[in-house]
Amino acid sequence: MVVIIAGLVFAANFWTDFKWFQSVDYTSVFLTELWTRVLLFAAAGLVMAVVVGASIYFAYRARPAMRPASLEQQGLDRYRQSIDPHRKLFYWIAVGALAVLAGAAASGDWQSFLQFMNATNFGATDPEFNMDIGFFAFTLPFLETLLGYLYAAVILAFIAAVVVHYLYGGVRLQNDTGQRATPSARVHLSVLLGLFVLLRAVSYWLDRYGLLFSERGYTFGAAYTDVNAVKTALTILTVISVICALLFFANIYFKNTMVPMASLGLLLLSAVLVGVAYPQIVQNFQVDPNEQRLEAEYIQRNIDSTREAYEIADSDVQTYDATTELTPEELAEEADTIPSVRLADPSVVSQTFQQMQQVRGFYQFPDVLEVDRYEDTDGNLTDTLVAVRELEGPPDDQDNWLNRHLIYTHGYGMVGAAGNLIDDEGRPVFTEYNIPPRGELSEVTGEYEPRIYYGREGAEYVIVGAEDEYDYPLDAEEDAGDVPTPEDAIEDESRAPNEGDTEGNGEGGGEGADAEGEGEEPEGSQAYTNYDGEGGVPLNNFFDRILYAIKYQETSILLNSAIDSNSRIIYERDPEERVQKVAPFLTTDSRPYPAVVDGQVKWIVDAYTTSNNYPYANRLDFNQAVTDTFTDGSVQEVGALPGNEVNYIRNSVKATVDAYDGTVELYQWDEDDPVLETWMGAFPDIVTPRDEMSDELIDHIRYPDDLFKVQREIMREYHVTEPDAYYGGQDFWEVPEDPTNETEEAEPPYRQTINFPGAEEASFSLTSTFVPRGRENLAAFMAVDSDPRSDDYGQLQLLELPRSTVIFGPGQIQNAFDSDADVREVLLPLEQSEAEVTRGNLLTLPFGGGLLYVEPLYVQAGGGGAASFPLLQQVMVGFGEEVAIGSTLQEALNNLFEGGQGPLPEPDTGDEGTEDEDPAEGDAGAGDEDTGGTDEDLVDALNEAVEALEEAQESNDDANERVREALEDIEEQMGN
């Protein structure tokens, strides 16, 4: 019964896997992997069966006709009498079991075999052997794997031969004549030992190439001792091993024990003296006293190879003599160089999305939003926080199999907010919102399908085309309440006002605006729909339902009468997992993101080709390199690379997954990557050429997070390009800890639009900072152009600060914020109230010949429960060693530069008689005597806001009005 049940489960999983690949039109991937595994299973199993089986057969045939009388042989007679009647059965069971085990192990190495069979040259050679790197990446790993299986076969054949010879008297432990083995047994075992030593000779020869991955020296790769001692020793050992193997084979004629024993002695002695002692003497007495000088050449090899393997060799490094002070005149000259800063923190604003756009408790947004770019109605590109409203599952009190898998099948709609705009209450300004979706985003992109059947949340599988599916609540607009739109944003001349959507409700809604007409006629408080896409696997017959009932161990799939031949089962819904499954040779980025592309919501997934066999390139732990406060445990799952260690990585593929029908497309982004070329040879026609990407898709391509984090991890040490400086290690950097988070994780890279020094215009970038090892001041600023339309896309740019200039690092500037008297004067009333203060992302950006820090400050009603959400109330800025705070970025900058006209214009307050006021008087910092209120007034206003927010949870209209009045009172008291 166990075998039958296991067989049924295996068959169900196998066949449903095939049907899944068939449904996504990647059957060739399934069949290529299947037949490669079958071939390796058969080949390895056959080799193991032939080698071990032949050894057992010859051992039995060479058994002595007469065995000497001894207590040992008398004891063995009982075993022989028990085994002989069934020896053929035992023989085939033993051989068959070893063959199956060997075949199963070999089938797991199918990727190594395909790389070997389709190997592509890198067009570059290693510095020691002058061989193409493709040999080390594709050929050498397979040869080492093959050698390992041959080793195993010969060793098992030897063990089996010894057992059979001993059982039938060919090998004797007790013998008065001194003959421990018969001549036939000695010949047989000598041949097997000769084969083993011959394989050892091959292993020694391959180990010479493996020296390029040595960890003996100061850096990774072949060092002085490896090249000048170990390499020679391995060549000598190869020759000695061949000689010893020939001596073992010669024992076929000598048929004594002297020759094999002498061969073994020679082999062991040479291995110790030549392979171990000689290299150690060179290392201890020649290298260690002169390490820096002797290892310089090999350190340089490591530096060059590592920088090339991680694609940082062409980094644009500038020495940046950052200024720490600006005069009002200099500030005026720099007024146009600062782009619109993204103040909205993706990890904080997620709570606002959840409260203002969740609509129903069963919808879900990710803990960390994504940053993309969309045009506004005037054609200006804006950093936009985006997410899709995914369906987590049915309400708790209705969570049963039918609701989870047949009724609540999909999420609904895209939600977006401008990264650089807030309304007068501190809420983000939504560019796409509500159900059906509407807003500036859909006005620009046009109609799109809002339903999300494929995403990162929800049931493992859903069945569509059966029961009517829950689509969206009809009273969603009422639940969403007042949604701030671009019309409600605080006026900012850096962004032209949106002339459309005059009611703040938008006209564009896209296809979602007509969603009621797509499903069934809405009745009651919710609309229903029926899936009409091509996603999922058709349940054409009862046999298919049986397979999926077995796969998911759910009898309801068989018993539900609504499921028929028109139904489809949708599974493998996570976009990252779908890409990983159709392209098992790729590693996916841990942060897929949604975008409206060509009338559909599509998940864009960055995928990497990797290797850990690039000569001399330093290896790193991928998981450790990409871990930061955004990927800490429950916040976001980190995708692991096979083997976890890599020393070569390329973002070679951009993949898309349609959120409605699950279509997976793989696009060749890096057209020069030899690893991808190798895999395309193994899996032809599954990767689409880059020039077939639509313009709209290219607009939403961005530089991937995980690749950037891997590169910055390598850049900590390998920005140093001189071997002597690298050996000293004095200039090594560290990625600073995130000062806004209580954990000790690294500060995450931030997506923002910046004006890089020397650039003609602002660019959408991914940025990070470095501090010197063991210190907190800023050492460098790193950015990569993330605009796919730019000629500099993917160009790493590094601003290296001179050691003589002390620029505050992130931790130091955070301390300055916390200790500055003017800042504390504003923060103290907030912290002493019941409100919860949250520090947003600490952005660093080049400005005015120096580096500007910007950190938004969010205030959330303390004890407000699930109904409260953070509001952006203050902005802290720092330049050099000076810090300031203001209720807006404009005000904070003007306070920072002592009343000089800031880079952002003054808002038009509408007050009479203010046009001729001095900027310094009209923009006084928060907490000054003339701000129009006292700290006590501010505390009272905050407490009033807290009480009002608590009452607002009960949907009290009067309380909502009090919230607005209280927040206005807060702004008045803070001098806004």
N, C-alpha and C positions, 0 to 999 in steps of 0.2 A: 504493500500500500504506500509506503514511504517513497519507493522508487516511482510508482505510478503518479503520485501527487507531484513529486518533484519534476517528473517528465512533462506533466500537463502545464505546470507553471512555466517551465522553460520554453515549451512550445508556444504558449500564449504570449510570453514576452517577446520571443523571437519574431513571431508573425505580426504582432501589433507594431513592433519596431519597423518591420519592413513596410507595413501599410502607412506608418507615419512618414517615412522617407519618401514613399510613393506620393503621398499627399502634398509634400512640399517640393516635389520634383527634384529630389536629390538621391534617387535610387542608385545612381552610379557610385556614390560614396558608400552606401551600405554594401553593395555588391563587391566593390574593390576591397574594402576592409574584410568582408566575409571570406572571399576567395584567397586573400593573402594569408589570413589566419589559418584557413584550411590547408593551404600549401605548406606553411611552416609547421603546422601540426603533423602533417603527413611526413614531411622530410625529417624533422627531428625525431619523431616516433620511429620511423623506419631505420634511421641511423642507430638509434639507441637499441632497437630490437635486434638489428643485424650484429652489432658489435658485441653486446652482452650475450645474445643468443648463441652466436658462434663461439664465444669464449666458453660458455657452459657446455655446448655440444662437444668441443674438442677436449675439454677437461674430462668429460664422461667417457669419450672414446679412448682417451689415453690412460684410463684407470688400470692399475696393475691386475693381472690375472690372479696372482697369489699375493696375499698380504702377510707380513711377518706376524707371528703370534705374539701378542702383548695384551696387557690389560686395557690399553687404549683402544685397540682394534676390537676387543671383545665388547667393550661398551658401545662402539660405533656400529657393531653388527645389528644391534636392536634398531637403531635409526635406519640403517640400510633396509632392513626387512620391512619397516613401516613405510618407507618412501618408495622403494622400487615398484610396488604394484601401481602406484599413482604418479610415477615420476614425470610422465608426459603432461599430466594435468598441472602439476606443480610448475613444470617448465613453462608452459604457455601462460599460466597465471602470472608468474614472476616476470617474464619477458613482456607480456601485455601491459601489466601495471606500470613497469618502468617506461615503456613506450608512451603510454597515456600521460604520465607525469611529465616526461620530457616534451611531448607535443604540446601539452597545455602551457608549460612555461615558455616554449618557443613562440607560441601564437601571440603571447603578450608583447613580443618584440617586433610586431608588424610594422610599426612606424620606422624603426631603425632599418629594416629590410627595404622598405619603399624608398627611403632616402638614399640608401646604397645603390639601388637599381636605377634611380633617376638623378643621380648626383650631378650638380651643376658647379662649374668653376666660379670662384669668387673674383678671379681676375687680379688677385693679389697673392703674394707668397709670404711664407713665414721667414723670419730673419736668420734661422739656424740651418734648416735643410733646403731652403729655397724651393719648397713644394707649395702648390696651390693650397690655399686654406680649405678649399672644398674637401681635400683628402682628410684633413683632421676633423672637419665637421660632419662628413657623411660616410667616408670609407672606413677610417680607423675605428670608430665605435662599433660598426657591424663586424669587422674582423675580430675585434676583442670579444664580442658576444659569441661569435661562431667558435672561437678558440675555447671559450668557457664551456660550451656544450660538448666539444670534442674531449676536453679534459674530463668532464663528468662521465662521458661514455667509457673512456679508457679506464678510469679509476673504478667505476662500477664493474666493468668487465674483469679487472684484476681481482677485486674482492670476490666476485662470483666464482672465478677460477680457483682461488684459494679455498673457498668453502667446499666446492665440489671435489677438488683434489684431496682435501682433508677427509671429507666424508667417505670417499672411496679408496683411501689409502695411498694416494699419490704424494701427499705431504704428511709427514709423521712427526709428532712432537716427541714421541718415545720410540727409540730405536737403538738396540744394542750395537748395531754395526756402524753407527755414526752417520748413515745416509738418511738425511732428513727429507729428501725428496727424490723421486724417481727421475731418471734422465728426461723422460717425456714432460714431466711437470716442470723441470728446470727450463727446458726449451720454451714451453708455453709461457711461463711467467717472465722469462727473459725477453721474449718478443713484446709482451705487453709493457714491460718496463722500458724497453727501447722506444716504443711508440710514445710513452709518456715523456721521456727525456727529449725526444724529437720535437714534441709539442712545446716543451720547455724552451728549446732553442728558438722556435718561432716566437714564443712569448718574449724572450729576451730581446729579439730583434725589434718587435713592435714596441717594447718598452723604451727603446731609444726615441721614438717619436712621442711617446707619452711624457717624456721629460719636459716638453713644452707646457705641461700642466703641473709641474713640480711645485711643491710648497716648501722646498728645502731652503731657498735663499731668502734674501731680505724682502723681495717682492714675489708675486705669483709668476710662475714660468721658470724655464731653465735658467739657473744661475751659474756663477763661475764654476763651482764644484761639479754641477751637473754636466756642463759642456766639456770641461777639461779633465774630469775624472770618471764620472758615472757613465758617460757616453762611451768612453773607451773601454771601461770595465764590462759594459753590456755587450759590446762587440766581441771581446775576449770570451765572455761566458757563452755567447752564441756558438763560437767555434768549438769550445770545449764540450758543450752539450751535444753538438753533432758528432764529435769524436766518441763521446760516451755512448750515444745511441748506436753507433756502428759497432762498438764493442759488445753491447747487449745483443745485437743481431748476430754477431759472430759466434755467440754462445750456442747457436743452433748446431755448430760443428764441434765446438769444444765440449759442450754438455757438462760443464762443471760449475761450481759456485765461485771460483776464484775470479773469473773475468767480470761477472756482474758486480761482485763485491768491490773489486778494484775500481770499476766505473763509478759506482755510487760514492765511494770514498773520494775520488777525484772531483766529482761534481760538487759534493758538499764542501770540500776544502776550498775549491776555487770560488764557490759562492760566498764563503765567509771572508777569505783573504782578498779576493779581487772585487767582489760586489759590495762588501760592507767595510772592511778595514781600510782599504786604500782610499775610498772617497772620504771617510771620516778623518783620516790623517791629513788629507789636503784641506778639508774644511777647518780643522782645529789649528793647524800649524801654518797654513798659508793664507787662508781667506780671513779668518776671524781677526787677526792682527791688522789686516789691510783692507777691511771690508768695504769702506766707502770708495776707495780707489778701484779695487778689483770688480766690485759689483756695479760700477757706474754704467757700463755698457748695457748690462742686463736690466738695470732699473729703467734706462731709456727705452729699451724694447718694451718693457711692461707699460710705460707711460704712453708710448705711441700706439700700441695695440689696444689698450683699454679705451683711449679716447676715440679711436676709430670704431671699435666694436659697439660703443654706446652712442655713437654719432654726436660726439661733442668736440671732435677735432677741428671743426670749422667755426667754432664759437667766436663771436665778435667780442673781444675783450677790450674795454676802454679804461684807462686810468681816470678816475673821476675825482677831481679835487673839489669835493663838495663844499659849498659855502654854507655858513651857519647863520648869516645875517643878511637881511635885505632892507634897503631903504625904501621909502614910499615911491621914489622915482623908479628904482629898479623893479619894484613890485608892479608899477603901472606898465612897464615894458613887458612884463611876463603875463599880463592879464589874459592874453589870448592863448597861452600855451597850456593851460590846465583844462583838460576835457571835463565833461560832466561826470562827477565822481559817483560811483555806485555805492550808495550808503546802505542799501538794503542788504542785510546779512542773510544768506540763504538758509542758515541753520536756525535763525531766530524768526524770520518772517514766515517760516513754515507753520508756526503756531497761528499766525494771523490768517494764513490760507485756510488752516483747519477750522478756525472759528467763523470766518466770514464767507467761505466758499464750500464748506463741507456739505451743507444743505441737509443731509441726513446722516445719522450716526454710523451708517454702514459704509459711507464713502471714506476714503483715506488718501492723504498726501504723504510723500516721503519726509523723513526727518530732516533731510538736507535737500533743498531745492537746487535746480540746475540753472546755470546762467548761459543764455543764448543771446542772439541779436535779431531784432526785428525792426523793420521800418515803421515809422509813424506815418500819419496821413500826409505829411509834408516831404516824405522820402528820406528823413534823417534816420540813420541807424542808431538804435538805442539798446544798451545792455538791458536784457529782460530776464526776470526770474520766471521760470516756467515749470509746470507740473501738469500731470493729467489727474483727473478725479477718478481714482480707481475704486473698485468695489472690493471691500475687505471681506464681505460675507453678509448673510441676512441678519436681521436684528436678533439679538440673543434669545429672545423668547420665541423666535420662529426658526431657530437654527436646526433644521432637520435635513435629511438627505434630499428630499424633493426640492426644497427652497434653495439649498446650497448649490446643487448641481444642475437644476433645470430651470429655476425661476430667476434667481439673482445671478445672472451670467456675465454681466459686463459693467464696466464703469462708464462715465459719461462726461465728455468735454475736456477741453484744454483750459487751463487757467494761467494767466500771465500778469506780471506787474512790472512796471518800469523800475529799473534798479536805482535810478537817480532822482525819483520824485516821491514826495509825500503830500498828504493833504494837511490842512491846518490843525488836525487832531493828531498827526504823527502816524497815520495809517498809510500803507503802501497804496499807490495809485494803480488800479487794475486796468490793464489793456485788453484783457479777455476774462470774462466772468459769467456767472450765473448759468442756469439750465433753462432753456436751451442756450448754448454759449453765444455771446455777442461781445462787441467791443472793437476797439481800434485795430487789434491784431487781425481779426477775421475780416474787417473792412479792407485791409491791405492784402491779405493772402487769398481772399475769396472764400467761396463755400468749401467746406470740408466735412468729412464723415466724423461725427463726434464720439461714436461708440467705441469703447475700449474693451475688446475681447482678449487682447494679449497684453500683459503687463507684469508687474512684479508683485501684485497682491492677488488675493482671491483663492478659490478652490483649486485643487490640483487638476481637476478636469471639470468641464461642463458639457452638457448635452443640449444642443440646439435643434430647432425643427421638431420639437415635441410639444411641451407645454408653452403657453404664452409667457414671454419673458418680461420681467419688470424692466421698464425703460427709464423713466424718470418721474419725479413727483410733479404734479401739475401746479402745486402751490409753491414751487421752488423760488419764484421771484419774491413772494411774500417772506419766505424764510430768510432769504439773503439780506433783506432790508436795504438800508442805504449803502450802496457800494461806491467808494470813491473812484472816480475816473480821471483821465487827464484834465478834464475841465475843472476838477476840484483841486488840482495841484497848486501848491504855493508858487506864486509867479516867479519865473526864473527866465531871464532873457537868453540863457544859454540853450533853451529849448523852446521853439516856437509853439504857441498854443494850438491845440487841435481845433480846427474850425468846424469839423463835423461833430456829430453826437452831442448836440446842444443841450439835450436833456440829461446828459450823464448816463444814458442808458444804452447808447449805441444803436446803430441801424443794421450793422453788418452781421451778425449772428451766424453767418455761413449756413451750411446745410443744417446745422443744429437748430437754426431759427425755424425751420420747417419740419422739425422732428416729429411733431404731432401727426403730421400727415403721412409719415413713413410707416408707423406702426399701426396697430389697431386703433379704432376710434376711441379716444380717451373717455373713460367713464370714472366717476368718483374722483378720488384725490390723486390718482396716479395713472400714467400712460403705460401701455404694453406694446411690445413689438415682437417680430419673428425674424430671426437671422436669415439673411438672403445672400450671404457671402459664400466664398469657395473654401474657407478655412476649415480645418479639421478633417477627420476621416469619416467617410460615409458609413453608416451602419446599414449596409445593403441587405443583410439577411440575418437570420437567427443565429447562424454559426458565428458571425462577427460579434454579436452580443454576448455569446458564450465566452469568447476569447477575452473580451473586456471585463466581463463579470469575474473571470478568473484573475485577470491582471490586477484589478482593483479590489478583489475579494468582496464584491458587492452584488448580492442577488437581486437587488432592486432594478439593476440594469436589465435583467431578464423579465421581471414581473411588471414593470411599468408599461401599461397598455398604450400610452401616448407615444412611446418610442417606436418608430416604424422605419421603413426603407428611406424616408425623406429626412431622417434625423442624421445629425453629425456629432461626433464626439471630438471636443477640442481639448488637447492636453499638450504638455511641454509649452506652457504659456509664457514663461519668463523669457524675455528677448535675449538675455545673455546666454541662457541655457540653450535656446534654439540655435543661436549662431555656433555655440560650442559643439552642438551635436551634428550639425551639417558640415562643420569644418573642424574635426577633432584634432587636426594638426595646428590649429591656431589657439592662442590664449586671449581671452576677452578682457577688456578693461572693466573695472569694477563699477563704472559709472555710466551706464547707458542713459541716454536722455531723449525726451520726446521732442518732435518738431512737426510743424504743419508743412507738408511737402506734397505738392501736386494734388491737392484736394484730399489728402489723407493725413491722419496722425501717424507718423512713423517713428519708431525707436531707432536712433543712430547708435551703433555699437562699434567702438574702436577695437580692432583685433591685432594681435602681435604675432610675428614669427620670432622664435627664440632658439637659442642654442647655448650649451655650456661647454662647447668644444672649440672656442676661438683661441688660437695659440697666444699665450702671454697675457691675455686680457683678464683682468681681475674679476673673480666671481663674487656675487653678492646674493643674499637672501632676499628674494623678491618681496615676500610678505612684509618683512621688516622694513624694507625701503619705502613701501607705499603706505605705511601706517602713520596716521596723524589723528588729530582730534575729530576729523570728519569720518574716519574709518575705525574708530575706537569701539570695538565690540558691537553693541546693539545699534550704534548709529548707522553703520553701513558695512555690509559684508565685503570683505576683500577677496577677489578671485585669486586663487592660488595657481601658480605655474607648475607644470609637471616637474617633479624633482626639486622644486622650490628654489634651486640655484640656477642662475643664468650668468653668462658673460657675453651675450650678444642679443640685441633686441632691436626690432624695427616695427614701426606702425605701418605694416604693409597693406592692410585691408581695412576698408571702411564698409561696415555691413549695415543693412537696414532691415527692420522687421515691421511689417504693416500691422498697426494695432487693431485693425478690423478683421483682416483675413489671414494674418500670420505669414504672409509671403516673405521669404528671406532672400535678400540679394547681397552678394559679395562683390565688392569693387576693388580692383587692384589699384591701390593708392601709391605705393612705392614700386615703380616700374624697374628699379635696378637691384632689387633684393634677391640674391641668389638662393636664399632659403625658400622664398615663395616660389621662385622659378622651379625649384626641385619639386615642391609639392604640387605645382600646377602640372608637372610632368606625370606625377602619380595619379592626380585627379584632374584630367583635362576637362575643360569646358564648364567648370563650376564657378570660376572667378571671372567676372565681367570686366572688360577693359575700362580704364578710368574715363576715357572720353565718352562713354555712354551714360555717365552720371548726368542727371538733369541739372540745369542751372539753379533751380530752386533748392535742390539737395545740396549742391556745393555751397550755397549761401549759408547753410547751417552746419557745415563741417567746422570742427575746431580741433585744436591741438589736445591730445588726450592727457588726462590727469596722471594716470599711473606711469606713463612714459616720462613725463616731466619730473615726477618724484624720483624715479630711478636715476634719471640724469643728474638731478641736483644732489643725490646721494653720492654719485661718482664724482661730481664736481667738487665736493668737499676737499678731496685730496688731489684730484687730477687736474685742477686748475694750475697746479705747479707742473711746469714742463721741463725743468732742469733737474738732472739726477742728483746733483749735490744738494740742492734745496729740498728735493723730495726726501732724501736720506735724513736730513736734519729734522724735517717735519715741523719746523717752527711756523710755517705759513698755512698749516692745515686749518680748515674751517669746520663749523658745525651748523646744522640747521637749528635755529633757536626754538625753545619750547614756546607753545602758544601762551602768551601772557594773559589772555582773556579767559582762559580755561583753567580749572583747578587740577587737571591731569598733567602728567609730565610728558605727554605726547608732543611730537613736533608740530610747529605751526603749519597749517595747510597752505598750499599755494592758492592764490586768489585770482579769479578772472576779473579783469577790469580794463577799461580803455585808458591808455596812458599816452603821453607825449614823451617818447624816448629821446634823450639828448641827441641832437643831430638829425632827427627824423623830420621830414617835411610836414607830416600830419599825424594825428593821433591814430593809434592802432589797438585793436582788440587783442589783449595779451593775457598770458598766464604768468604770474609773478611770484617771486619768493625772495627771501633774504638769507644772508649768512652772517654769523658772528665768529670771531677768532676762537680757536679751541681753548676752552678754559676761561673765556672772557665774555663780556656781555655787550661791548660796543659793536657797532655795525662794521662788517668787513667788506661786504659786497651786496649788490642788488642784482638779481637775475630775472630775466624776462624772456619769453619766447613769443614771437609773432603768431597769433592764432587766427589770423584772417586768411581764409583759403584763397581769396582773390588777390592777395598781396604776393609780389615776387619774393618777399622775404619770409613767407610762411615756413614755420619750423626753424627759423634762424634763432639760435640761442644768443642772447646778448647779455653781457656781463659788465656792470659798472663796479670796478675794483677801487675801493677807497684807499688813499695813501695812509700808511701806518702812523704818520705824524699828525694826522687830523683825527680827533675823537668825535665821532658822530654817534649819538645815542642809538643803541639797538632796540628791538621791540620790547624787551624786558625793562630796559632803562627808561624808555619813554612812557611805559605803563606806570612805572614807579613815579615818574615825574607828574603824570596825570593825578595819581592818588595823593601826592604830597603838595601840589601847588595850592597856595592859599586861595587864589581866585576860583580855581576849579573846585576846591573843597567847599567853598562858600555856596556853590550851586548844588553840589552833590549831597552835602550834609543834611539839608532838609528832606531830600528825597530818601536818603538812607534811614533817617530817623522816623519817617512816616511808616505806615503799614505797606507802602508800595514796594514792589520787588524791582530792583535795578539790575539790568542785564547789559553787559558790555558786548557790543557787536564786533565784527571782524576788524582787526587793526590793519588797515591798508597802508602800504608804503608805495609812493610814486614819485618819480623825478619831478622837480619843480624849482624854477628860479635858480638853477645851478646847484641846487642841493637836493635833499630828500624830504618830502612832506609826509607826515603821518596823519591819518584820518581815522577816527574811531567813533562810530555812532553809539549813542547811549539810549537804551530802551527802558521804559517804565511800564510796569504791569501791576495791576491792583493786587495787593497782598491779600491772600485768603479769598481771592476772587473765584477760585475753583476753575472748572473747565470752561466757564463762559468768558473768562478774561483772556486777554492777549496783549503782547507787548506793543507799546506805541513809541515811535521814535520821537524823543523829546529834546535831546541835546546832542551836539556834535563836538567832540574834542579833537583838537589838532595840535601838532607839534612840528617845529622846524628848528634844526640845530638843538639847542638846549632849552628853548622857549616853548611853552605850551599855553593853550587857551581853550576856552569853551564858549559855546554860543548855542542858541536854540536852532540855528540853521548853519549850514556850512559857510555861507556868506558871512554871517555874523561872527562865527568862530575865527575865520581868517582875518577879518578886520580887527578883532580883538587881539589876535596873535601879533599882527604887525602894527600895533600901537596906534590904531586909528587911521592908518594909511588906507587908501582906497583898495579894497580887496580885489582878487581876480574875478569874483562874481559880482554883478551889479547889485545896487541896493534895490529892494523891492519897492514897488509903488504902493505906499500905505493908504493913499487916498486922503491923507490929512491935509488940511489947508495950511499954508504958510510954512511948509517944510522944504520947499524947493531950494531956499537959500541957506539952509542950515549947513553948518560945517559937518563933513562926514564923521569926524571924530566925535561930535556932540550927538549926532543923530544915530550913532551905532555903538553906543557905550556897551561894554561887556556886562554880562549877567552878574549880578551881585554888587554892582557899583551903587553909590548912594542915590543916584538919580534914576534908578531903574523904574521908579514909580511904585514901589511896594517894599515891604519889609519881609524878613525871613519868617516872622510869625504869621504874616498874611499868607505867605506861600505854603507853610505847613497846614494852616487851616484849610486852604483851597485844596491841597492834596488829600487831606482826610475827608473832606466833603466829596471828592471824586471817588475815593475808595468806597464810602458808604453808598454812593449812587450806583457804582458798578455792581455792588453786591445785590442791591435791589433790582438792578437791570436783569439779573439772571432769571427772575420770575416774570420776565417779559412785561414789566410795568412801564407803560408809556410815559408816565410822569417821571419815572426814574431815568428813562432814556433822555428825556429833555434836561434833567438835572445834570446828567453826565456831560452833555454838550456845554451847558452853562459853566460847570465846574472846570472843564478843560480850558474853556476860554478865559476863565478867571485865572487859572494857572499861568497861561501865556501872558496875561496882562501883568501879573505880579513879577514875572521873570523878565519883564521889559521888552517883550516881543512886539 
